[in-house]
Amino acid sequence: MDWINAIVQGVLLGGLYALFAAGLSLIFGVMRLVNIAHGDLIILGAYLGLTTTSILGIHPLMSLVVVMPLMALLGYCLQRGILNSTLGDDLLPPLLVTFGLSVILQNSLLELYSADPQKLNAGIIETASIEVGSLAIGILPILMFFTAISIVAGLQFIFYRTALGRAFRAVSDNQDVAQLMGLNKRHIFGLAMALSLAVTAVAGIFLGIRTSFDPSVGGGRLIFGFEAVIIGGLGNLWGTLIGGIILGVAQNIGAQINPGWQLLSGHIAFLIILVIKPKGLFPRISG
Amino acid sequence: MNIPLKYHVSRSSRLSRLVSFITVLALILLLAVPLLVGRADRVLFGVMFLYLALASLWYLLAGYAGLVSVGQQAFVGLGGYMLFALTIFAGFHPLTAIAISGIIGAIIAMPVGILIFRLRGAYFAIGTWVIAEVFRLSFAQIQSLGGGSGSSLPVAIVKSLASSRQMREWTSYWLALGLVVLVIGAVYLFLRSRQGLALMALRDNELAASSLGIDIWKTKFIVYIVTGALTTLVGGLIFLQKLRISPEAAFAVNDWTAFVIFIVVIGGIGTLEGPIIGTLVFFALRELLADLGTAYLIVLGLFAIFVMLRAPQGVWGFVRSKFHIYLFPLNYKVERFREDD
């Protein structure tokens, strides 16, 4: 029974990892940018949620109304102001610049909020659970999981059913031709980053409700997100969700064997998949 | 009168010969540093040497082999832990332990390289970080080395290096100096060797190089193993200076990779002089802004971003493009000279 419980909880945890990963997957798909600061931006989302809830006295999930637009605006400005000029064939400029952003974010959060662990208080939903057979499944993990599914579905809809999505796919296929067809790629990239950070805001708030966080934990979240993206296959959002689930299940099975092995077994599952299928399980585009 | 013109191809120049002379003088001076300056400055010099070694290695990996790794902390931490494990459990002298750890670093780099070379570009970069995380979490499991909270090097082992504290600190300074000379010398000789020529051809155009019969995978793999081994050595020395190790400190991505990348980029990627200039600028900034606390890291991040966006060839690249100065004779150039007699 413990094992079934571990697997079910792992699947639900996978929803959170898919939320970490969806933003990464989106911007990589559109502009081949790997954002080292992604994890720190998730943590920034959590801290913005903390400030919003304490100032306005609202529920952390309600704070998304404020945090999502804020993060989206930050994403657009970041992309137009800095990141656009790093894009090109050379890998180093975006890597260094986002590394720089990561160091700046971590230390700014440290200055503003100190290194003390913080947590978002979501009240009753943190502990509420429903009985399924002999399993007790928490309301919060279920909420996280279905949020992840709806966000992936929403992104998928935007990508394949809207004018914006057509623009995303056009610049992804060929930037120059897209530009000739009248798209402003700098603006499109800005919108993609805005969307990515809006998703990141949701990820940050859920992270903050689920566990305590401090300015230094961003790097670990980036790695989980990255692993989910690679396991699922580049450019495939549903694949990313499955990647997150595989990661979550692997971690929980590891933790079931030995509590110290939780994170390690997630990484090892990732490396095994890398050996068997280097392009991930369901690749759409080549890296 | 017709003066015959002669051309010859040369690597060195009067400047580079002068520089090698000055380098020898500087090395003698640096050897004498413990006698000339106080403890704080000597410690600073020691740390600078180790960062310079890390930066030169990272630059070989990323600048020449195109292997942009953000996981070199895996080897730094491995070196540190090998120093502790081999001295505590196997009873080796610290210096023997560090030498052995270099070999272990090379051996570990092989399977890691085979695995991680399956990823390309940016995903290679983060893949190396995952490897470093696996190392960190694995070493945190070893309870006899202090598990997650880490441990200190036992006093008896520390004393085996030299009996007096002053002599120990001087030894560790000279070791750092020796290692940085070894690393820069190795990188320099490697780049001038046949393999180095292949590497530079790869850097300039992979397709053209492979059509000339260069084995891309093998050339990059050799570089990965060599840098892995040398980075492990540096890691051993870093933790011989610190005398205390924990998984968090040993495998810190910011300390051993982010700052190293900043140094290389600030100095100028693609030149062997770059890391030296970058290290000097990095530590000058650190000393200037020491009073700011963590805010200094914010300034550093901003400065690195500024250099990348406004002067992507770095400080040294800027100087070089303006004045055509090459301190290390790595490039060939055609010179014309007149023969009057």
HADDOCK unambig.tbl for C-alpha pairs under 7 A between the chains (distance, minus, plus):
assign (segid A and resid 34 and name CA) (segid B and resid 122 and name CA) 6.33 0.50 0.50
assign (segid A and resid 91 and name CA) (segid B and resid 121 and name CA) 6.84 0.50 0.50
assign (segid A and resid 91 and name CA) (segid B and resid 122 and name CA) 6.67 0.50 0.50
assign (segid A and resid 93 and name CA) (segid B and resid 308 and name CA) 6.35 0.50 0.50
assign (segid A and resid 97 and name CA) (segid B and resid 305 and name CA) 5.20 0.50 0.50
assign (segid A and resid 99 and name CA) (segid B and resid 258 and name CA) 6.65 0.50 0.50
assign (segid A and resid 100 and name CA) (segid B and resid 301 and name CA) 4.47 0.50 0.50
assign (segid A and resid 100 and name CA) (segid B and resid 302 and name CA) 6.76 0.50 0.50
assign (segid A and resid 100 and name CA) (segid B and resid 304 and name CA) 6.62 0.50 0.50
assign (segid A and resid 100 and name CA) (segid B and resid 305 and name CA) 6.11 0.50 0.50
assign (segid A and resid 101 and name CA) (segid B and resid 301 and name CA) 6.72 0.50 0.50
assign (segid A and resid 103 and name CA) (segid B and resid 297 and name CA) 6.88 0.50 0.50
assign (segid A and resid 103 and name CA) (segid B and resid 298 and name CA) 6.69 0.50 0.50
assign (segid A and resid 103 and name CA) (segid B and resid 301 and name CA) 6.13 0.50 0.50
assign (segid A and resid 104 and name CA) (segid B and resid 297 and name CA) 6.85 0.50 0.50
assign (segid A and resid 104 and name CA) (segid B and resid 298 and name CA) 4.58 0.50 0.50
assign (segid A and resid 104 and name CA) (segid B and resid 301 and name CA) 5.74 0.50 0.50
assign (segid A and resid 107 and name CA) (segid B and resid 294 and name CA) 6.11 0.50 0.50
assign (segid A and resid 107 and name CA) (segid B and resid 295 and name CA) 6.81 0.50 0.50
assign (segid A and resid 107 and name CA) (segid B and resid 297 and name CA) 6.85 0.50 0.50
assign (segid A and resid 107 and name CA) (segid B and resid 298 and name CA) 6.32 0.50 0.50
assign (segid A and resid 223 and name CA) (segid B and resid 130 and name CA) 6.74 0.50 0.50
assign (segid A and resid 264 and name CA) (segid B and resid 134 and name CA) 6.09 0.50 0.50
assign (segid A and resid 264 and name CA) (segid B and resid 137 and name CA) 6.16 0.50 0.50
assign (segid A and resid 267 and name CA) (segid B and resid 130 and name CA) 6.92 0.50 0.50
assign (segid A and resid 267 and name CA) (segid B and resid 134 and name CA) 6.65 0.50 0.50
assign (segid A and resid 275 and name CA) (segid B and resid 115 and name CA) 6.68 0.50 0.50
assign (segid A and resid 278 and name CA) (segid B and resid 118 and name CA) 6.13 0.50 0.50
assign (segid A and resid 287 and name CA) (segid B and resid 120 and name CA) 6.88 0.50 0.50
